[in-house]
């Protein structure tokens, strides 16, 4: 596919230009935004005319295309550039001091503002948020002793929270951070670089928990088919994961992203996406009429995929191995849960 490859190149160019502007402490040149806008608009016109068809599988190039569309969807192209952020990662109040942070970062936003996010999202300039993220990242890099002008910085769409490339002589030559950190606060950015550069354990826990937040999930929903967790959900998947992890896995499983599907699927009640590291449950289960044991069983099944991974046999990948099936039978109440799944349509009708 030629078009996605072009978007990969475009994404790298834009990241490089915005990082350079952030390092120099100046507003990015208007042509960066103009080129992004032009390329997305051109691709949309081609799609409408059926001249090309973008790849629909969940691949990184396709994710980049979706992210580019998201960056330009929040208003007309502004010739006046972007506003510099009022906050700064260099401010003392945004210093990352893990030992005074709360024990956990909420997986679900319990504030009254949670449900208002959908109505206010279009008022936000996404491209401006993108620019601010590079500024916060450059400031956070300086806070931990890095020289940002000597490193490369990118946003990527892998399952990793971050990736570091370098050598023994230059250990931090290139740093890639997951796209869902884009709207993080300066404090989170400081914690992120403390975790990356200094290996601070408390900072790492903090930024890992941030990945479960509503803000992070909304960014993930930009390029994947998920519906972020909300305050009015019938079941708290984050708490349910922790409970199952303690009961069946000795709390050893790393916590992936947790979400509901955008559609109510009766046949596929849950999936684990190995590429994005997301457990996604069918929205049909997000209903108080569905007994909790049925939801827990689906989540437990997907957690087993994290434990067992994929087995390659003769060039083919298998997820439901005999070992997987034996572990599946360990769930307390699996017969009851399966019976509920069989009559799910009647329950939620």
C-alpha positions in Angstrom: 0.0 0.0 0.0 1.7 3.2 -1.2 -0.4 5.7 0.7 0.2 4.4 4.2 3.9 4.3 3.5 3.7 8.0 2.6 2.0 8.7 5.9 4.8 7.0 7.8 7.3 9.3 6.2 5.0 12.3 6.8 4.6 11.3 10.4 8.3 11.1 11.0 8.9 14.5 9.3 6.2 16.2 11.4 7.5 14.7 14.6 11.0 15.8 13.7 10.0 19.4 12.9 7.8 19.8 16.1 10.6 18.4 18.3 13.1 20.7 16.7 10.8 23.7 17.4 10.2 22.5 21.0 13.9 22.2 21.7 14.5 25.7 20.4 11.6 27.1 22.4 9.8 28.5 19.4 6.4 28.0 17.8 6.6 25.5 14.9 6.6 26.9 11.4 3.1 27.2 9.8 4.1 25.0 6.8 4.1 21.9 9.1 0.5 22.2 9.9 -0.4 23.3 6.4 1.4 20.2 4.9 -0.4 17.9 7.4 -3.8 19.5 6.5 -3.0 19.2 2.7 -2.1 15.6 2.8 -5.1 14.5 4.9 -7.5 16.5 2.7 -5.9 15.1 -0.4 -6.3 11.5 0.9 -9.9 12.1 1.7 -10.7 13.4 -1.7 -9.0 10.4 -3.3 -11.0 8.1 -1.0 -14.3 9.8 -2.0 -13.5 9.4 -5.7 -12.6 5.7 -5.1 -9.1 6.3 -6.6 -7.5 4.5 -3.7 -8.6 2.5 -0.7 -6.8 2.7 2.6 -5.9 -0.5 4.3 -8.5 -1.5 7.0 -6.4 -3.9 9.0 -5.1 -2.6 12.3 -1.5 -1.8 11.3 0.7 1.0 12.4 0.5 2.9 9.0 -3.3 2.8 9.2 -3.1 4.1 12.8 -0.9 7.0 11.6 -3.4 7.9 9.0 -6.2 8.0 11.6 -4.1 10.0 14.0 -3.3 12.6 11.2 -7.0 12.9 10.5 -7.7 13.4 14.2 -5.1 16.2 14.3 -6.7 18.2 11.6 -10.4 17.6 12.4 -10.8 20.2 15.2 -11.4 23.3 13.2 -10.2 25.4 10.2 -6.6 25.7 9.4 -5.3 28.7 11.4 -2.8 30.9 9.6 -1.8 32.5 12.9 0.1 29.5 14.2 -0.5 27.9 17.6 -0.6 29.3 21.2 2.3 28.3 23.4 1.2 26.4 26.5 0.6 28.3 29.8 1.9 25.4 31.8 5.5 24.2 31.9 7.2 21.0 33.0 9.9 23.3 34.4 7.6 24.8 37.0 8.2 23.6 40.6 4.5 22.5 41.1 4.9 20.1 38.1 8.0 18.4 39.5 7.7 14.7 39.6 8.0 13.7 43.2 6.6 10.1 43.3 6.7 9.7 47.0 4.0 12.3 47.5 1.7 11.2 44.7 -1.5 9.3 45.4 -1.4 5.5 45.6 -3.2 5.0 42.3 -4.1 6.9 39.2 -7.9 6.4 38.5 -8.7 4.0 35.7 -12.1 5.6 35.3 -12.6 9.3 35.7 -15.1 9.7 38.6 -15.4 13.5 38.3 -18.6 15.2 37.2 -16.7 16.4 34.1 -16.2 12.9 32.7 -19.4 12.9 30.7 -18.8 16.4 29.4 -15.6 15.4 27.6 -17.5 14.3 24.4 -19.3 17.6 24.1 -16.2 19.8 24.6 -13.7 17.7 22.5 -14.4 19.5 19.3 -13.5 22.9 20.9 -10.0 21.7 21.5 -7.3 22.3 18.8 -5.8 18.8 18.6 -2.8 20.0 16.6 -2.1 22.5 19.3 -2.2 19.8 21.9 0.3 17.9 19.7 2.7 20.8 19.7 2.3 21.2 23.5 3.2 17.6 24.1 6.6 18.1 22.3 7.2 21.2 24.4 6.5 19.3 27.7 8.6 16.4 26.5 11.6 18.7 25.8 11.3 20.4 29.1 11.0 17.0 31.0 14.1 15.8 29.1 16.1 18.7 30.4 14.8 18.1 34.0 16.5 14.7 34.0 19.7 15.9 32.6 19.3 15.1 28.9 20.3 17.5 26.1 17.1 17.3 23.9 18.9 18.8 21.0 21.1 15.7 20.8 18.2 13.1 20.8 15.3 12.3 18.5 11.8 12.1 19.9 8.7 10.5 18.3 5.2 9.4 19.1 4.5 5.9 18.0 1.5 3.4 17.9 3.0 0.2 19.2 1.9 -1.7 22.3 5.0 -0.3 24.2 4.6 2.6 26.6 8.0 3.8 25.3 11.1 2.6 23.4 14.7 3.7 23.7 17.3 3.3 21.1 21.0 4.1 21.6 24.5 2.7 22.2 26.8 2.4 25.1 28.4 5.7 24.3 25.0 7.4 23.6 22.4 5.5 25.5 19.5 7.8 24.7 19.8 8.5 20.9 16.1 8.1 20.1 13.0 8.0 22.4 9.6 6.9 21.2 6.6 7.4 23.4 3.1 5.9 22.9 0.6 8.3 21.3 -1.8 7.9 24.2 0.5 10.1 26.3 -0.1 13.0 24.0 -2.5 14.9 26.2 -0.7 14.1 29.5 0.0 16.9 32.0 3.5 18.3 32.5 3.7 16.3 35.8 3.1 13.1 33.9 5.7 14.0 31.4 8.2 14.6 34.1 7.4 11.2 35.6 7.7 9.6 32.1 11.2 10.8 31.6 12.2 10.0 35.2 11.0 6.4 34.5 12.8 6.2 31.1 16.1 7.8 32.0 16.5 7.3 35.7 14.5 4.0 36.0 12.5 5.5 38.9 10.1 2.7 40.0 7.4 5.0 41.5 7.4 7.1 38.4 7.1 4.0 36.2 4.1 2.9 38.2 2.5 6.3 37.9 2.8 6.5 34.1 1.7 2.8 33.8 -1.5 3.7 35.7 -2.0 6.7 33.6 -2.3 4.4 30.6 -5.6 3.2 32.2 -7.0 6.7 32.5 -9.8 8.2 30.5 -7.5 10.7 28.8 -5.2 7.9 27.6 -8.1 5.7 26.4 -9.6 8.6 24.4 -6.4 8.9 22.5 -6.2 5.2 21.9 -9.8 5.3 20.6 -8.6 7.6 17.9 -6.9 4.8 16.0 -8.5 1.6 17.4 -12.0 0.3 17.5 -12.7 0.8 21.2 -15.1 2.7 23.4 -13.3 4.2 26.5 -14.4 3.3 30.0 -16.8 5.9 31.5 -18.1 6.8 34.9 -21.6 5.3 34.2 -20.3 1.9 33.2 -22.2 -1.0 34.8 -18.9 -2.8 35.6 -15.5 -1.5 36.5 -13.2 -3.5 34.3 -10.1 -2.0 35.9 -11.1 -3.2 39.4 -12.3 -6.5 38.0 -9.0 -7.1 36.3 -7.1 -6.5 39.6 -9.4 -8.9 41.4 -9.0 -11.7 38.8 -5.2 -11.1 38.6 -4.9 -11.5 42.4 -7.1 -14.6 42.5 -5.8 -16.6 39.5 -2.5 -15.1 38.5 -0.8 -14.1 41.8 -1.0 -10.5 40.5 1.7 -11.3 38.0 0.0 -10.2 34.8 0.9 -6.8 33.4 -2.2 -4.6 33.1 -3.2 -3.9 29.4 -5.5 -1.3 28.2 -9.1 -2.2 29.0 -12.1 -1.0 27.0 -15.5 -1.9 25.6 -16.2 -2.4 21.9 -17.9 0.3 19.9 -20.6 -2.2 18.8 -22.8 -4.6 20.7 -21.5 -8.0 19.6 -23.3 -11.1 20.8 -21.0 -13.7 19.3 -17.5 -12.3 20.1 -17.8 -11.3 23.7 -14.1 -10.4 24.2 -10.8 -10.0 22.4 -7.2 -9.5 23.3 -5.2 -7.6 20.7 -1.6 -8.7 20.9 -0.4 -5.8 18.8 -2.0 -3.0 20.8 -2.1 -4.8 24.1 -5.8 -4.2 24.6 -8.5 -6.3 26.2 -11.8 -5.3 24.7 -15.1 -6.7 25.9 -18.3 -6.5 23.9 -20.5 -3.5 24.9 -23.4 -5.9 25.3 -21.8 -7.0 28.7 -21.8 -3.4 29.9 -25.3 -3.9 31.4 -26.4 -4.3 35.0 -28.8 -7.0 33.9 -25.9 -9.3 32.9 -24.7 -11.2 36.0 -21.2 -10.3 37.1 -19.9 -13.9 36.8 -20.5 -13.8 33.0 -18.4 -10.6 32.6 -15.7 -11.9 34.9 -15.4 -15.1 32.9 -15.0 -13.3 29.6 -12.3 -11.0 31.1 -10.6 -14.0 32.7 -10.5 -15.8 29.2 -8.8 -12.7 27.7 -6.3 -12.5 30.5 -5.3 -16.1 29.7 -4.2 -14.9 26.3 -1.7 -12.5 28.0 -0.4 -15.4 30.1 -0.1 -18.0 27.3 0.6 -15.8 24.3 0.6 -17.2 20.8 2.1 -20.6 19.9 3.6 -21.0 16.4 3.3 -24.4 14.9 4.4 -25.0 11.2 4.0 -21.3 10.5 0.6 -20.9 12.0 -0.3 -19.2 15.3 -2.5 -20.8 17.9 -4.0 -19.1 20.9 -6.3 -21.7 22.4 -3.7 -24.4 23.2 -4.4 -27.4 25.5 -2.7 -25.6 28.4 -4.9 -22.6 27.7 -8.1 -24.8 27.9 -6.9 -26.4 31.1 -6.5 -23.0 32.7 -9.8 -21.9 31.4 -11.6 -24.7 33.4 -10.1 -23.3 36.6 -12.5 -20.4 36.6 -15.0 -20.7 39.4 -18.4 -20.6 37.8 -17.5 -21.2 34.2 -20.5 -23.5 33.6 -22.9 -20.8 35.0 -21.2 -18.1 32.9 -21.4 -20.2 29.7 -25.1 -20.8 30.3 -25.7 -17.0 30.7 -23.8 -16.3 27.5 -26.2 -18.7 25.6 -29.2 -16.6 26.6 -27.6 -13.2 26.5 -30.0 -11.9 23.9 -32.9 -12.6 26.1 -31.3 -11.0 29.1 -30.6 -7.7 27.5 -33.5 -7.6 25.1 
